């Protein structure tokens, strides 16, 4: 539900940072933390100096990535 961040993204961008919104497959019962971590790592790619922000149940996925 990356759309949830629509109010925060403009503030992040105005501060000179890149905002990458990631939708995790929360509706897929078979997608576990490993799948979530892969999605996050793929989205981060070769970027450095990353600040990762998560909400609610997604809070476990960043710690695995």
Helices and strands as residue ranges (DSSP letters): G 2-5, H 6-14, H 33-44, G 56-58, H 59-64
